[in-house]
Amino acid sequence: MQFEDSDGLLRSPMQGRPGSTWRSRRGAPPRGCLPRWVLPAVVAGCAALSGGVGAQPAVDAPDAKARPAQIELNTVGFPPMAAKWAVVPEGSRFSVLNDRDQVVMQGPLTAPATWPLADRKVRLADFSSLQQPGTYRLKVGDGPTAMLSAPFTIRSAVYQPLTAAAIRAFYFNRAGIAISPTLGGVYARAAGHSDVRVLIHASAAGPQRLAGDVIRSPKGWYDAGDYNQYIVNSGISTYTLLAAYEHFPDFYKTLSVGLPESGNGLPDLLNEALWNLDWMLTMQDPADGGVYHKLTNLTFDGMVMPEAATMDRYVVQKTTAATLDFAAVMAAASRILAPFDAQSPGRSARMRSAALAAWEWAQQHRLALYQQPADVVTGAYDDTHLNDEFAWAAAELWVTTGDARFFQSLQLGEWGINVPTWSDVEGLAWVTLAQHLQSLPAPEQAIVQQRIRTLAQRLVQQWKQSAWRVPMQASDYKWGSNSEVLNQSLMLIQAVRLIDSTAGAANAASQGRFRQEALAAAQSNLDYVLGRNPMGRSQVTGFGWKPPLHPHHRPSQADGVADPVPGFLVGGANPGQQDKKECPTGYPSSLPALSWLDDVCSYASNEVAINWNAPLVYVAGALEVLTPIAKNPHRSQYGTNSPYAKTTQKGSP
């Protein structure tokens, strides 16, 4: 039995398949019972980190009598100059206590307002003016009925451990490699899926590669909680990591996260992206440039470790969506990796050639839509609207090659702009064009600025109107809602960066105010996934107060380790509840923002996925860079925040 989410992605509950189980891991602590603020496993997982990046400091949980769940806030922490909010159910004033229980700040709560997505009447505590580094708790009320929050930290570089762990989550999801005890700690495992003998599925057969022929397709990332690999979802995931480096190189080039390749002369973020890029290159048919849609079993594996998942693997059908996503990513990778070509001579040129070949195939096969073969029941990623893929590929190829034909394909005036998802990548085109704004003629520069500003204004307005201080609407609560939250932040950050690139303009005062609002909204969304949500729990394994303990992730379920692999963002509240028949404990609510279940059975709300982790990497790192360290909106610990490329304008092609 399969289920299809609102984006068309097929999932299988795998109930009854060999090795599957919905029982919680033996030895795991009871749900919600976390003896330390940060799981001890994070320490082991981060043992190899260098450059000042390590595990989050362990902080004792507050006394249960203080009812910490009633105050929701980001329990990982805040940069000193960040906007800081907490959600409180009742009261009129709040206090902030330091680690010696001394009151360091007091303030009024906002008037009560109802957030219908959780059917909660709440008040807000704004403690943004508290900037002194330290460990704190927020208190509302007095005596036995007082509410006391979980502890949180204010300090510089507060998101470096989170960013590093989010990158390492990709390492833990690598195919074709053993995770060593030195680097993986308790999460060490044997290699699975070497993929040196992959079969051509009948749907992918052609004149030179016949059904049943064998090819090699090693490396890459497991897509989510399962062991299959999909080009369409690799597109947005890999690009987001590449964009993080391109936008904030000074931050990511110094962030060593403990990979087998660390120290090889390439920043670790790019090392990790390369593991998937190398696999993606194997998915292109060298005969014609078309790209296979996915590398997959015919059915999902049971809840087993990678080395125990030994079903035959196939490449399935070439599609326009996969080929265009491939073209966009390879064009971006060629550009971003070009300065490191001495490490692997010819790599950048090979990626550029692969992108061009893919573009040509897509021009000849403009509507090769994915059709799930009858004998395949794994994820479909069956995108049927391809204008956004053509736009994104054209944008990346224009920026990388400067070829006029790609500029002519852009037709920016006809594009819309949305928060990006795997099935709607138009927003990624705007992100790249904004990064390379100076390469565009003046009229197109104005269009890029207007589109991004318009989207950011809408998100900021929704943020202001929300009783919970998040831009999320009812329609945003679907499969992977937590990634929707973070991709909203990603697009808000583009508006911030555009403002920074035009600092000193005539409307500097209004621009500065909007920058502050957009950055606060982006921060507020990160707060949401780090604990300031209606569940009152972090949504990232190993980080924050009461993080997920039972994600739908095969290695975390099958490895015999009580705590899950750290650094994974789970999907989040999903009122579709496509798995409710497989989850006997039941969802706590049918309300959009409360439809989350921390149980391995919940592939609809508690699975992990590469396209959900990628914006966590981007947003956590971006906020480290863009949040100022002094009362100057254009100054951070990484220098002036004007990172847009000041390239020579190419002019009209």
N, C-alpha and C positions, 0 to 999 in steps of 0.2 A: 504494500500500500504506500502510495506517495502523496505528498501534499504540495500544493503550489502556493507560494506566497504572493503578495500583492504585486511584486515585481516579476513574477513568472518563474522564480527559481524553484525547481523541484527538490524536495528533500524526502528522505525515507527514514521512518522511525526504526527500521531494522529489527523490529520485535520478532523474536523467534529465530533469527539467523544465528548461525554458530558463533559462539563467543560473545553474543550480545547480552546485556543485562541492564536493568534499570535500577538495581540496588545501589545504594550509596557505597563508596569505597569503605572496606573494612578498615577500622583504625582511625578514620577521619573524626575529628572532634564534632560534637553535635552542631547542627546548623546554627550559626549566629554566636557560637562560643569561641572567641578568639583570645588566647591568653596574652598576646602581645599585639601592639598596634600594627606592626608589620610582621609578616610571617617569617619565622627563622629561615625558611628556605630561600628567601631573597638574599640573605647573607651568603649562603653557599653559592647561589646562582651568580652573585656579583663578585665573587672572590677574586676574579681575574681583572676586575676593572682597575684602570689607572687614571692618572690625571685628576685626582681629587673626586672621582665619581665612585660612590659605593652604595651600600644599602641605606635605606632610610633609618634614622635613629629610632630605636625601639622606645616606645612610650607606653607606660602602664595605662590600661583602660580605666576609665573612671568607675567609681562604685556604682553597681547596678541600681542602687536605691535612688541615684540621681536621675534616672530615666533618660539616658543620653539620646535615645532614639527620638525623643520629642523635639529636639533641636537638630535641624538638618544643616550641615555645612560641609565644606571641603576639608576633610580631615588629613589630607596629605600636606596642605599648607599653601602659603602665598608668598610671592616676592614682596619686599617691604612696601613698594609704591603701588601695588596692585589694588584694584577695587576689591572690597571684601564684604560679603553679604552672608547672612544666615537666615533661615526660615524658622519661625517660631509660631506655635499654635495659639498662644494666648499671652496676656500680660501687657504692661504699658512701658516698661523700661528694661534695659539689659545692662549687665556688667561684664567686663572681661577680667579674668583672673590670670595672674602669671603662675609659674610653677611653684611658687611659695604661697599660693592662695591669697595673694595681695591684689586688691582691686587696682587696675591700672587705667581703666577707662569705663565710663558710664554714658548711656545715651538713651534716647526715646525710641520705642518701636513705632513703626508706621501704623496707620489706621488699618483695621482688618479688611481683607479682601478675599474673595473666593476664587480659587483656581478650579474651574469645572472639570479639567482633565483628570483630577484626583478627587474632586468633590471635597476640597479642604478649604476651610477659612483660615487664613494665616496672616501673620505680621512679619515684617522684615526688620532685621537689625543690620545697620550699616556701620561697620567698624573700620572703614577704609583709612581713617586718619591714624589708626594704630600702625606704626611703621617700625617700631623698635624690634630688632630680632629677638626671638625667644619662643618658648612653648607656652601656650595659653589654653584656656577653656572659657566658654561663654556661659553666663549664668542668667537665668530669668526667675525672679521671685525669691522668696526667703523661706527658711524653716523647712519642715518635712516635705512640703509640696514644691520646693524649688526644683527647677530643671537645670541640669548641668550638661553641657555638650561633651562629646569626646574631645580629646586634646588635638590641637593643630599647631603648626609651626609657622613662624614668619622668619624668613632668612633669604639671603641671596642664593642663587643656584639651587633653589628648592626643588625644581623639576628635573634637574640633571639625572638623579637616580631613576626617576620614572621614565624619562626619555630613553635612557640606556636599557632599562628592562623591556620597554616596548619594542626596541630594536632587537634585543636578544630573543624575544618571543618568535621572531621570524627565524632566527637560528635554530631554535628548538623545533620549528616546524619544517626544517629542511628535509627534503627527500634525498636518498642516496648517500648519506653520510652518518657515521656513528658519532654520537655525542659523548665526548670523553669525560671521565670523572674530574679531570683537571678543570675543564671549562664548564661542565654541566652539573657538577656536584651530585646531589641525590637524584638528579634528573638524567644522569648518564643513561644511554641506551645503545643498543646495536643499530647498525645501519639497516634501513629498509628500502626497497624499491630502487635498486641500482638502475633499472630501466635500460639495460643494454640489450634487451630482447623485447621490443615493443611491436605489437602486431598492427598491420594496416587493417582497419575495419572496412567492411564492404562499402560503407558510406563514404569512405575517404579514398577509395581505389581510383587509380587513373592509369593512363597508358604505360607509365614507367614504374609505378608502385601499385602492384596488384593486391587484391584482398588476400590477407594471410602472409604477405611479405613481412620481413623483420627489419626494423630500423632501431637506431639508438636514440634515446631521448632522456639523458640523465640530468640530475640536479633539479632545481626548482623548489618551490614551497608547496607543501600540502595546503590546500585551499582554505580549509576551515577545521571543523571537528572530524572531517573525513580525510581519506588519503588520496583523493583525486586532485587533478591539477587542470585549471581552466584558464585559457588565454584571456577571455573577456574580463574576468575578475582580476587577473594579473595585470591587466592594462592600467586600471585606475590605481591599483595598489602600488605597483612599481613606480609609476609616474609620481605619485604623492611623495614617496621617499626621495626620488631624484629631485623633485621640486624643493623639498625641504633643504637639501644640500645647496641647490642653485640659489635659493633665496637667502640662506643664512650660512654661508660657507665657514665663516670664522667660528661659529658655534660648533658645527658638526665636525669640522676637520680636527678639532682637539678632543672630541668625545670618543675615547677608546672604551669599547663595551665588552671586550673579552671574546673575540672570535678566533678561529684557527688562523685566519689571515692577518690578524692584528699585527701592526709593525711592518707591513710589506710596502709601505710608502703610499698606500691609498687610504683615505679616511674610512673608518669602519662602516659608516652608513652606506657608502658606495660599495664596499666589500660585500655587504649583505645584499644590496640590490643586484650586484653582479651574479650572485648565485642563481637568482631567478632569470636574469637576462640571458645567461648562458643556456638555460633550459629553453627559454622562449625561442632562441635562435634555432634550436633543433626542431622546433615545431613548424618551421617554414619548409615547404617543398622546394628543393633547389631547382626543380625542373621548370617551375612556372611562377614562383613567388607567393603562391597562396599559402595560407596558414591554417593548420588544423585547429578546430574549435576547442578540443580538450584531449587530455591524456587520462584514461579512466579504466576502471574495471567495468564489467557489464552491470554489476550490482554493487551496493555499498558493502564494505567490510563490516565484520562484527566489532565489538569493543575489545580490540586486541592491539598489541604493540605493533609498530611498523614492520618489524622483521617477521612477524607471524601472519602478516597480510600478504598472501602469496598467489592470489588469483592472477590470471593473465591480464595484461594491460594493453589497451588499444589507443591509437589516435583515431579520432572520429571527425569526419566531414570538414572540409574547408568551408569557411563562411566569410561573408563580407565584414560582419562585425568584428570577428576575431582578427581578420587581416588588417583592418583599419586601426584597431587598438594597437596591434603589433607595430604598424607603421609609425604611429604617433610616439609610442614608447621608444622605439629604436632611434627615431630622429632626435628625441630629447636626450637619450643616453649617449648618442654619438657626440652631441654638442657638449654635454656636461663632463664626459669622460675624456674629451680631447686633450685637456692639459696633463693628463696622466698617461698619455700614450706611450711614453718611454717604458713604462712598466710592462706593457703588452703591445708592442708595435703592430700597427694595422688594425687594432680592435675598433677604434672609432670609425675608421673607413669602412670596415666590414659592417658595422651597425648601420651606417648611412646607406650603404648599398642595399642592405636587407630592407630598410625602410622604403627606399625607392622602388624596389622590386614588388614589395607588398602593395604600394600605392597603384602601380600599373595593373596588378592583378585585380584590385578592387574596381578600377575603372572599367575593366572588361566583365566584371561579375558584380554589378551594383546591387543586386537583390538576391544574393545567395544566402538565404535565411536558414537558420538552424532548424532542422526537423529531427526531433529525437527518434532514433531508430527503435524499432519495436523491441529489440533485445537489450536495450540500454535503459537503465532506470536511475542513473545518477544525475547530478545537477545539470539543468539545461542551459541556464544563462541565455535564453532564446530571445534576444533583442530583435524587435521587428521594425523599429524606427531608427533609420541610419543616418539621417541628416546631421545629427550631432557628431557621429563618428567621422563622417567626411570633413566636417568643420574642424574638429580637433586635429586630425591627421594633417590637413592642409596648413593649419597654424604652426604645428611643430616643424613641418618640412620647410615652410617659408622662413621661419626664424633660423633654422639650421643651415639651409642651403642658399637663401636669398634668391631662389629661382622665381622669376616673375609669374610662372604658370600657377604656382601655389598661392601667390598673393591674389591672382585673379579668381581663384577658387574660393577665396574667403567670403566675399560679399557680406561684410560685417553688418551692414544695415538690415539684413534679413534675419539675423540671429536673435534669439531670445537669450535669457540667462537664468539659470536656476542653480540651486545648491546641487553639486554633482553627486551622482550615484553611479554604480556600474552600468546601468542602462541609460543614463543621461549624462554624457561626458562633455556637453557643450561648455559647461562652466570651466572645464580644464583648459579649453582653448583661450578663454578670456584671461585665465591666470597666467598662461605663458605669454600672451600678447602684452599684458600689463608688465610683466617682468622685463620684456624687451620693448618697452614703449617707444624708445628713441629710434628703433629700427623702422617704425611706421611713419608714413606721411602724416602731416598735421591733421587732416580731417579724420583719419582712422584713429589717431591718438585720442581725439575728442570723443569718438564713439566708445572706445574702450573705457575711458574714464567715466563717461556717463552711465554705461551699463553697470559697471561695478558699483558706482556710487548709488544707483537706483536700488540695486539688490540690497546693499548694505543699509540703506535708509529704511527699507521695508523691514529688514531683520531687527534693526534698532528700535523701530516703532513697535514691533511685536514684543520685543524685550521689555520696553517701558510699560506696555499695557498689561503684561503678565504679572499676576499676583505672585508667581514663583520666580520671576525674573529670568525666564528663558523664552526664546522666540518660538518654541515648539507649538505647533497647532495640532489639532486632532488627526489630520491627515498625515502628519509626520510620524505618528506612532504606528510602525509596521515592522517588518523584519529588519533587524539591525537599527532600531531607533537611536541607539547610543551613537552610532556613526553619523546619523543625520545631525545630531546635536553638534558633533565635532566638525563636520563638514560645513555647517553654518559658521562656526568659528573660523574655519579656513577661509571662507569667502569674506567675512568681516575683516580678517587680517589683510586681505588684498586691498581693501579700502584704506586701511591704516597705512599701508606701505605706499600707496599712491599719494596720500597726503604728505608723507615724509619725503617723497621724491620731488615735491613741489613746494617745500618749505620756503617761506618768505614771500609767497604770493600775496596779491592785494587783499584777498579775503582771508588772511592768515588767522584772524581771531575766530571766525566761524569755523574754519577748517580745523583749528585746534580743538574747539569744543566737540566737533563731530568725531575727531580722532579719539578723544577721551571716551566718548560714548561707545564708539565701535569697539575699542579695546576692552572696555569694561564688559560689554556684551559677550565678546569672545572669551574673556576670563570667566564670566558667569556660566557659560556653557561647559567649560572645563570643570568648574566647581560642581556642576550637576552630575557628571559621571564620577567625580571623586567623593561623592557623598551627599551633596545638597539636592537630593531627589526625594520623592515621596516615600520611597522605601527606607530612606535614612542609611543607605549602605553604599560603600564604594562599589563601582562596577568594573574595577580592574583587579585581577587576581594578584594577591600579595601586597597590595597597597591600600592604605587608609583603613577606616573603621569598618569592621565586618565585611571584608571583601568576599566575592563569590568563592565558595568552597567546592562546588560540584558542577563545573562547566561541562557542557557537551563537547568533550575533546578527548579523543580516543587515548592518546598517551597519558593524559592526566587521570583517566579512569582506570587504565590497565596497568600502570607502572607500579602499583603497590605502595606508592608514597601517599601519605595522608593529604598533604597540601597540594593543590594543583600547580602546574608550571606557572611561575609569576610573570607578570607583564602583559597578560592578555586582557583586552577589553571584551566583555561579553555583549551579546546583541542588545539586550535591554527590553523594556516593556513592549509587548506586542499584543494588542487586543484581539488579533486574529486567532491566537491560541490554537494554532493548527495541530498541536501535540497533546491537547487536553485529554484525549482518550488514552494516551500512553502514560499519563502522569497521574497516578492514583491519589497523590496528596492534594492535587487541585490547585488552581490559581487562587490567590487571595482576593481577587476582585476582577470584574469585567471592565472596569474603567481603564481608559487608554494608558495613563501614566502609572497604573498599579498592576498591570498585567505582566508580572515578572515572577519567575519561579527559580530559585537556586537549587536545581536538581538536574542531574545528568539526563533525565528523561526529556528535558525541555530544550529540544533543538530549535524551537520557535523563539525562545527568549533568552536562552543561556548558552548558546553555542558561541564559539569564537570564529573569527574569519580574518583573512589578511587584509581585506578592504576595510575592515573596521579598525584594525590596529594601525594602519598607515596614517590616518588623520590624527591619531593619538600621538604618534611620533612627531608629526608636523606641528600640531598645535602646542604641545608641551614645550618643544624647542623654540617655537616662534615667540611664545610669551616670555620665555627666558630672555630673549633678545630685545623684544619691543617694549617691555615694561621698563620705564626709566629708573635710574638709580638716584636721581636727584630731581628737583622740581623743574625739570626741563623735558618737555615731551619728546624731544628729538635726541636724547642722550641715554645710552644704556651702558652696561659693562662691556659691551662688544663694540663700542664706538658709536658714531653717528648712525641713526636709523634711516639712512637714505640708500637702501641697498639696490635700487633699480639700476639696471645696466645703463651706463651712459655711453652707449655705442654710437658710432657715427651713423647719422640718419641715412638710410639707403635712398630715401626719396621715392617718388612714384615710379614703379617699375615700367 
